[in-house]
Amino acid sequence: MKNIENILSYLDELYPEPKCALNFSSPYELLVAVILSAQCTDKRVNIVTEKLFKIANTPQKMLNLGQDKLKEIIHPCGFYNNKSKAIIATSRDLIKRFDGVVPDNLNDLISLEGVGRKTANVVIAVAFGEQTIAVDTHVHRISSRLGLCKQKSTPFECEKSLLKLVPNDRRSKFHHQMIWFGRERCKAIKPNCFDCKLKNICKYKKGK
């Protein structure tokens, strides 16, 4: 795709060294934080996990905490019933099948109860240094606007399309750049198109 080089160059200009905004000190903490981050800001997740990880930062400690207490702590993150259920299920599965250790590959991670593909991709990229692209709402929205995937594609279809377009050695960087770009500029509502260097190829801008 002829536009991919321009897109990557512009993202490098805006975010030369993008980092994951979630605070964590182990793959398990990252896994929990990513589950909590669904439809919640990383800033709020970091506030919640600062308290949570002081008392439950391993699968066994999380099970000892229990779902009811977990729900109380993660309540500010929203969807606390589903998220607490997922975290407890994942923790139980980790102990039962992997001796409490977070696996370092995609297939094992997505086999865990409570872990989806996006979460698994974030963990293998951030915690284990794998070159992959996790498709969240920001990545999916921007990719669709820029023609990097079909507008009505599923997240998995979008992921496959991006893996074909983005060079292997910069996939994880691209993922973080797209997240920051989506948060700060290419927002779902009222994106900042005025000074965007990609507006000429953007379907959102052209539709206005």
C-alpha positions in Angstrom: 0.0 0.0 0.0 1.6 3.3 -1.2 0.3 5.3 1.8 1.7 3.1 4.6 5.2 4.8 4.4 3.6 8.2 4.8 1.5 7.1 7.7 4.4 5.5 9.5 6.6 8.5 8.9 3.9 10.9 10.3 3.4 8.7 13.4 7.2 8.7 13.9 7.1 12.4 13.8 4.3 12.7 16.3 5.3 9.8 18.6 9.0 8.8 18.2 9.2 6.7 21.3 5.7 5.7 22.3 5.2 3.6 25.5 2.5 1.6 27.1 0.7 4.0 29.6 -0.3 1.2 32.0 1.8 0.8 35.1 2.9 -2.8 35.9 5.9 -4.7 37.3 5.2 -8.2 36.0 3.4 -9.9 33.1 0.6 -10.9 35.5 0.1 -7.3 36.6 0.0 -6.2 32.9 -2.5 -8.9 32.1 -4.8 -7.7 34.8 -4.3 -4.0 33.9 -5.2 -4.7 30.3 -8.4 -6.5 31.3 -9.3 -3.5 33.4 -8.5 -1.0 30.6 -11.4 -2.1 28.4 -13.6 1.0 28.0 -11.7 2.8 30.7 -8.8 5.2 30.6 -5.3 4.1 31.5 -5.0 6.9 34.0 -7.9 5.5 36.0 -6.7 2.0 35.7 -3.3 3.0 37.1 -5.0 4.6 40.1 -7.0 1.4 40.7 -4.1 -1.0 40.2 -1.9 1.0 42.5 -4.2 -0.1 45.3 -5.0 -3.5 43.9 -1.4 -4.7 43.3 -0.4 -3.9 46.9 -2.6 -6.8 48.1 -3.1 -9.0 45.0 -0.3 -9.0 42.4 -0.2 -12.8 41.7 -2.8 -15.3 40.6 -3.0 -16.9 44.0 -3.3 -13.6 45.9 -6.0 -12.6 43.5 -8.0 -15.8 44.3 -7.4 -15.2 48.0 -8.8 -11.7 47.6 -12.0 -13.1 46.0 -14.3 -11.7 43.5 -16.5 -9.7 45.8 -13.6 -7.7 47.3 -12.0 -7.4 43.8 -15.3 -5.8 42.5 -15.1 -3.2 45.3 -11.6 -2.2 44.4 -12.0 -2.1 40.6 -15.4 -0.5 40.7 -14.1 2.9 39.3 -13.0 1.1 36.1 -16.5 0.3 35.1 -18.0 -3.1 34.1 -16.6 -4.4 37.3 -18.8 -7.5 37.4 -17.5 -8.8 34.1 -14.0 -7.6 34.7 -13.7 -9.2 38.1 -15.1 -12.4 36.8 -12.6 -12.4 34.0 -9.7 -11.7 36.3 -10.6 -14.4 38.7 -11.2 -16.9 35.9 -7.9 -16.1 34.3 -6.0 -16.3 37.7 -7.6 -19.7 38.4 -6.7 -20.9 34.9 -3.1 -19.7 35.2 -2.6 -21.7 38.4 -4.3 -24.8 37.1 -2.6 -25.0 33.8 0.6 -22.9 33.9 1.7 -23.0 37.6 0.7 -19.4 38.0 3.0 -18.2 35.3 1.7 -16.0 32.4 2.6 -17.8 29.2 4.7 -15.9 26.7 2.9 -16.9 23.5 -0.4 -15.9 21.8 -2.0 -19.4 21.6 -1.6 -20.1 25.3 -2.8 -16.7 26.3 -5.9 -16.7 24.3 -6.7 -20.2 25.6 -7.0 -18.7 29.1 -10.5 -18.2 30.3 -11.2 -14.5 30.4 -8.5 -13.4 28.0 -9.3 -12.1 24.5 -7.1 -11.7 21.5 -6.5 -8.0 22.0 -5.5 -8.5 25.6 -3.2 -11.4 24.6 -1.5 -9.3 21.9 -0.8 -6.5 24.3 0.8 -8.8 26.8 3.1 -10.6 24.4 4.1 -7.3 22.8 4.7 -5.3 26.0 5.7 -7.9 28.5 7.6 -10.3 26.2 8.8 -8.0 23.3 6.9 -9.8 20.5 6.3 -7.8 17.3 2.5 -7.8 16.9 -0.4 -5.5 16.7 -3.2 -5.4 19.2 -6.4 -4.0 17.7 -8.3 -1.9 20.2 -11.0 0.7 19.4 -8.4 3.3 18.5 -6.4 1.1 16.2 -9.5 -0.2 14.5 -11.1 3.3 14.0 -8.0 4.9 12.6 -7.1 2.0 10.4 -10.6 2.1 8.9 -10.4 5.9 8.4 -7.0 5.6 6.7 -8.0 2.7 4.5 -5.6 0.2 6.2 -8.5 -2.2 6.7 -12.1 -2.4 5.4 -14.5 -0.1 7.2 -16.8 -3.0 8.4 -14.0 -5.4 9.2 -13.8 -7.3 12.4 -10.9 -6.6 14.8 -9.3 -9.9 13.7 -9.7 -9.0 10.1 -8.2 -5.6 10.8 -5.3 -7.2 12.6 -4.5 -9.5 9.7 -4.6 -6.6 7.2 -2.3 -4.5 9.4 0.2 -7.4 9.8 0.5 -7.5 6.0 1.1 -3.8 5.7 3.3 -2.9 8.7 6.9 -4.1 8.7 7.6 -6.7 11.3 10.3 -4.8 13.1 7.9 -1.9 14.0 4.5 -3.5 14.6 4.5 -3.0 18.4 5.7 0.6 18.0 2.9 1.2 15.4 0.3 -0.2 17.9 1.3 2.3 20.6 1.6 5.2 18.1 -2.0 4.5 16.9 -3.3 4.4 20.5 -1.7 7.8 21.3 -2.9 9.2 18.0 -6.4 8.0 18.7 -6.4 9.5 22.2 -5.0 12.8 21.3 -5.8 13.6 17.7 -7.9 11.1 15.7 -10.7 10.9 18.2 -14.0 9.1 17.7 -15.9 12.3 18.0 -14.6 15.6 16.7 -11.1 14.5 15.6 -8.5 17.2 15.0 -8.3 17.1 11.2 -7.1 20.7 10.7 -3.4 20.2 10.9 -3.3 16.4 10.3 -0.9 15.4 7.5 -3.0 12.4 6.7 -6.3 14.3 6.0 -5.9 13.9 2.3 -6.1 10.1 2.5 -8.6 10.0 5.4 -12.0 8.7 4.7 -13.5 10.5 7.7 -12.2 13.9 6.4 -13.3 13.2 2.9 -16.8 12.3 4.2 -17.2 15.8 5.7 
